[in-house]
Amino acid sequence: MHHEDSLVIAVDFDGTIVEHDYPRIGREMVFAFDTLRALQKKGHKLILWTYREGPLLREAVAYCRKNGIEFYAVNKSYPEEKFSADISRKVNADIFIDDRNIGGFPGWGEVYQMLHPNGGALEHVLTNPDAHSNFSNNRGFFKKLFRRKK
């Protein structure tokens, strides 16, 4: 199923799909797999883009598969891509979902709303206060500075 407006979305693993507990696999971030499955249903291609490699990478891919997510590609732009020492390991994606973005990771409900502002299957996520239970209450100076007025 391919849509005109489908995106290639690169998704980090540690700190984004699961809480940071590297090299172990942390707890699932609230609504991570619900959101990823909904994005795939909308026709988006998901790439797992992670620091993990070898057995730790295979473990992460298996964990995601067990939770209903099969990636279009893993640590590459498309399934057949080959990497060599002289090629930059930058993936070609429309969007990157990563906890290291400026401002930090907004939460999966927020991610879905950014990509699909007209809602749809995940509207319940966006109003659920538990959607932010993975995040500490001290969200830092910038969060306070730029907090949206309700």
N, C-alpha and C positions, 0 to 999 in steps of 0.2 A: 504494500500500500504506500504510494508515494504522492505527496501533496506538493503543489507549486511552492507553498510557503514553508516547506519542511526545512529544518535547520540541522546542521551537524553540531552536536553539543559534546564538548569534551568535559568529562567529569572526574574530579580527583577522588581518591578513595579515603585515605586517612584524614580525619577531621572534616570530611564532607559527607560521604555516604555513611561512615561509622565514626565514632568518637576516636580521638587520638589515643592509641595504645600500642603503637608500632614497637616491635615487630608483630605483636599479637593483633588480632582483629578486635577492635573495640565494639561497644554496643552500637546498634543501628541508630543513626540520627532520626529523630521523630519525623515520620512521613517520608523518609528518603525513598524507600522502594515503591510506596504508593505513587509518589510524584514521578519517579523514573518510568514506572509502568504506564502512567497516564501520558507522559511525553512521548513514549514509543507508540502508544495507541493513536496519537495525533500525527504520526508519521515521521517524527524526528529520529535521526540516527545518533545513537549514543556511542561515544568513544570513552573507554576507561583510560585516563591519562594520569599515571601515578609514578611515584618514585620507586615503587616496588618492582623487583625483577626476580627471575628464577622461581624457586619454590614459593616464596612469599607472594609473588604475583599470581601464580597458579592457584594458591589458596584463596586469594581475594576474588579471582574470577569464579571459582567454584562456589564461594559464599554468595556472590551475586546471582549466579545461576540458580542456586537453591532458593533464592528469594524472587525468582521469576524474571531476572534481567539477563538477557544474552546481549553482549555488546556487538556493535557493528565492527569495531576494531579495538585492539588493546595496545596502548602505547605506540600507535601509528595512525596515520591519516586515513588509510583504507586497508582492508585485509591483506592485500598482496604486497604492500609496501615493504621494501627491504632497507635496513639501515646499514650504513658503513661509517667508518671513523671520520670520513671527510664530509658527511652530510649532517647538517644541524638537526637535532632531535626536536624540532618544533613541529607540533601537529597543526594541520590545516583544519581549523574548526571555525564555525561562525560565532560560537559562544563558549566561554570557559566557566565552569562552575567549580569554585575552589575556595577553601577557607582562607587562603592567603591574599585574597583580593583586598584592595584598600577598603577600609570600613568593616572588614571581616565578613563572615558568612551570615547572610540574613535569615536563614531558616528555609526549609523546603517549601512551605506554604507561600512565602514571599517570592521565592524563585518561580514557582508556577504562575503566580499572579503577574510577575514581570513579563513572562513569556506569553501568557494568555490572559490579558486583563479582563476579558469578557467572561471569565470564570469557566464554568463547565463542571466536569466531574469532581473537581477538588474544592468547590466553594466551601464545603464544611471545614476543610483544613484551615482556611484563612481566618475563620472566626474562632477557632479552637485555641484557648489559652495554653493548652498542653503543647502546642506546636513549638513553643519556645522553651520547653523545659530542659533542653540540652544546654542552654546558654546561661552563663553566670549572670547574676543580677548587676554586677559592676561591668557595664559594657564600655567603659572607657570614656576619656575626655571628649573624643570626637562625636561619639554617639550622643552624649549629653548636649554638645554644641549644636548638632544638626537634627536633634529630635523633632519629628513632625508634630505640630500642634493638633490635638484631637478635636 
